[in-house]
Amino acid sequence: MGSFVTLFNYIGYRLLAEPYHMSQALVGLLSVVYLAGIYSSAKVGTLADRYGRRTTFWVSILVMAAGLVLTLAPSVAVILPGMVLFTFGFFGAHSVASSWIGRRAERAKGQASSLYLFAYYVGSSVAGTLGGVAWTYGGWNGVGVFIAGLLLAALFVALKLARLPSTARDVA
């Protein structure tokens, strides 16, 4: 969530500035890419049932990384699909992660879900703020490096999860 918030907090600054000079209204309208999340949550959930949560989780993170790379391009015709791809990957990863909590927790499922949501929102607040530091010192490329670091951390967690023993609830 921190990478998602960071991307959407600071992409507007990039698109308002040289050489794009987009209007505030157009930049605000870019939130329409969130619609990709409606589709991806359901689609990735189906893929998780078919291929497993472990695989679809890390693939979703890689999709986010691919979208991030596209946002680094100078052309708006590439940046916008990058935002859509990033959003698709984020909502896919979140749907897998949030549904996995209840399946992995053997007891105190409500507390496990609460802890996940707490980390989700704290991460968005902290990373969203630190993304501003990256913007201040490195512009959009600095934000890209910061988000890439967050995605690498997410991949590290995904790889650690892949080493956990599977349970019947992981597959079901």
Secondary structure as UniProt FT lines:
FT   HELIX           2..16
FT   TURN            18..20
FT   HELIX           24..29
FT   HELIX           30..34
FT   HELIX           35..51
FT   HELIX           53..71
FT   HELIX           76..104
FT   HELIX           109..162
FT   HELIX           168..171
//
